[in-house]
Amino acid sequence: MIEVLTGTDRPRKYWNDLKTKLKKEGSELSEKIGQLRMEAEDGKTRLTDVADTKQLLRLIQSIPSPKAEPFKRWLAQVGSDRLDEIENPELAAQRTRELYKLKGYPDDWIEKRMRSIALREELTEEWKTSGVKQQKEYAILTAEISKATFGLVPSHYKEVKGLRNQNLRDHMTDLELIFSMLGEASTTAIVKTRNPKGFIENKKVAKQGGTVAGNARKELEIKTGQKVVTSQNYLTDQEKKKNNQIAFQSAKNKNK
């Protein structure tokens, strides 16, 4: 990234100098940069500085280069948009719809997806009120609903659809979205009437809510003779290629 944005023929030295400069300025970025063993040009694996998306965006802001300016302007626009959305939440929903349209999703699917987002927010609010606080607990409860609804936890579900870092629900069919919504809406209704407290009680309710949707799914599958869960996704050719490359590299590293 340093090489692309600066045009320097010594990107490693530039990066080392920039880390020193950032540290002197009090930035914690250099301390948060991790290292992973990656294949070098000579074919050998060496510890290499790596960063997540947030760290990379912060790094771009620190690079004084004309090539970095378009990214900096974009980050400023995104920040401005988010502040506007805090003042007017409807703008966030409108932006989400526009993003889905740009990705080529049909209008009827977008409306279901927007409804699923609203139902999810309602459920998480109920969980907060019931004493579920940690993000890890949300993930476990979500997995309980998914397992009872579809017979798959989200990680395995993503494998069925050939997904990596993509959002699972963004690649669900209409029926998959509907049953996902039914599972979470049922869980929300049970939480409101039973008033479970804490993670353990909510875990039981999550399974109950998912079972309501799971039973409905199984009945439909019997009537139609077709499975609701499919490998269908909305990945672009470029995303599919990238996912295959990641899977290949992961398998290669595991073998090493």
N, C-alpha and C positions, 0 to 999 in steps of 0.2 A: 504494500500500500504506500509506503514511504517513497519507493522508487517511482511509482505511477504519478503521485501527486506532486512530487518535487522535481522529477527529472534528473536527480543526482545519479552519478555513476558509482557512488559509494553509499548506498542506502543503509548498510549496517552501521557505519560510522555516524551517519546523520541521526539514526535512531538512538544510538548510545549517547550522543551529545544532547538530543532532545530529552531523553530520560533524565539526564543530569540537570538540565535547565528546569524541567517540570518539578523535580524534587526540591530545588532551591526555592521555587515559587510557592511551595507548600502543597502542590498537587499530590493526591494519593494515587493517581493513575498508574504510575510506574510500579507501585507496590502491589497493585491489584492484577497486573499483567502476569499470567501464568506461563508455564512451560510444558510442552508435550514433545515426545520424541517423534520427529517427522523425517521423512526421507529427503536427503539433500541431493544436490545435482550430481554428486559422485556416487549416488546409490546407497550411501550409508545413512543410518538414522542418527540424528543429533537432537539434543534439547533445543527447542525453538520457541521464541516468545509468541504467545497466542493471546487473543483477546475476544471477548464476546461482542455482540452488536453495540451495546451501550458504551463499552470502553472504546471501540473503534470510532464511534461518532464523537466521543469526547476528544479522542486523539486528533481527528480531522480538524476540530476547532483550534487546536494548538499549532497547526502547521501553517506558517506564513507563506502561502504560495497561491498564485492566481488560479491554478488548477483546483485548489481546495475551495475557492470562493463560491462556486455554484452549490456545493454541498452545504456551506455555511448559510447561504441565503435560504436554502430549502429548510434547514433546521430552524432558522428564525421564523419562517412562515408556519412550520408545524407547531412551534411553541405558541405563536399568536393564535392559531386556529384552536388549540386546546384551551387557551384562556377564554376565548369566545364561547366555547362549548360549556365551560364551567358556568358562565353567566346565563347561557341558554342551552340546556340539555337537548332540546329538539334538534339542534344543529348536529349533534353527535350521531343521532339516528339517521338524519338525512345524509351525512357523510358516509355512514356505513352502507346505506342503500346504493349510493353512487359508486362506491368501491366495488360492490358486488356486480353492478351493471357493467362496469369497465372490464371485469373479469369474464363477462359473458354469461352470467347466470340468468335464467328466465325469471320474469317478474313474479310468477306464482311461487317459485322456489324461494325467492328473496323474502316474500311476505311471511312464509313459514319460518324461515331462518330468523327474521326479526322477532317473530312471536316467540321462538325458542329462546332467544337472548333475554327477552322480557321475563319469561317463565323461570329461567335460570337465575336471574337477579332476584326474583321474588323468593325463590328457594334459599339462596345464600343468605338473604336477610333473615329468614326464619331460622336458619341454622345459627346465625350470630346471636339472635335473641335467645336461642335454646342453649347457649353456652359453648358452641363450637367456634373456636377462635383460630386455630392454626391452619395454614394453607395445606399442610400435609394431611390433616384430618378431612378437609374438603375433598382432596383427591381420593382418599379412601372411601368416603361416603359416595362419591360419584361413581367409583368403581363398583360399589355394591349395587347401585341402581342399574348400571350398565349390565352387570353380570346377570341380574335377575330379569332384566328386560330382553337382552339379546343372547345371553349365554356366553358373553365375552366381556372381559375387562377392557378398558380403552386401549391399553398397549397392544393387546392381541388383536383387537378390532382394527387398529391401524395397520398391523401386519397384513391382515386380510385384504385391505384396500391398497397396499403397497405404499403407505405413507411413511414419512420420516419425521420431519419437524413441523409438518402441516397440521392445521387444526382439523380434528376428526369430523366435527359437525359440518364443516365447510365442504365435506366430500360425501355427505350422506344423500341418499335419494329422498324423494318426497315421503315414502312410507317409513324409511328409517328415521327421518326427522319427526314424523308424527308419533311414532312409538317412543322415541326419545323424550318428546314433550309430554306424552302420557305418563311415562315413568316419573318424571320430575314433578309434573302437576299433581299426580297421585300422592307422591311423597310429601309435597307441600300441604295438601289437604289433610293428610294424616297427622303431620306435625301440628297443624293448627288445632285439630280436635283432641289429640292425645297429649299435647304439651310435653314431649320428652325433654329430659334435661341431660346435658353433657353428651360426650362423644359416643359412649357405649349404647345409650338408649336410642340415639339418633341413627346409629348404625343398624339397629334392628328395624327401625321405621323405614330406612332407605331400602332395605331388602323387601319390606312389605310393599312399598310403593312401586318398586321395580317389578315385583311379582304380578301386580295388577296389569301392568303393560305386557309383561312376559306371557301371561295367560291369553291375553287378547291377540298377541302376535302368533302364538302357537295355533290358536283357533283359526286365524286367517290363513295360515300356512296349510292347515288341513283342508280348508275350503277351496283354496286356489291350487294346491299342489306345488307351490313355489315358495322358496325361502325369502324372507324379508331382507336378511343380511346379504349383501352382494359385494363383489370386489370392485364394483363401479366407482369411479372417482372423477373429479373435475381437474385433474392434473394436466398441465400443458406438456407438450413434448419436451420442452427444456427442463421442466421440473422432474419429469420421469427420468430423463437422462442423468440429472444431478443426483436423484435418489439412488439410481443404479450405481453411480460412481461411489457414493458414500457407503453403500452396502458392500461393494467390492473392496474398498479400502478397509472397512471395518473387519471384514472376513480375513483380509491379508494380515492386518495387525494382530488379530486373534491367533492366527496360525504361527506368527513369530513368537 
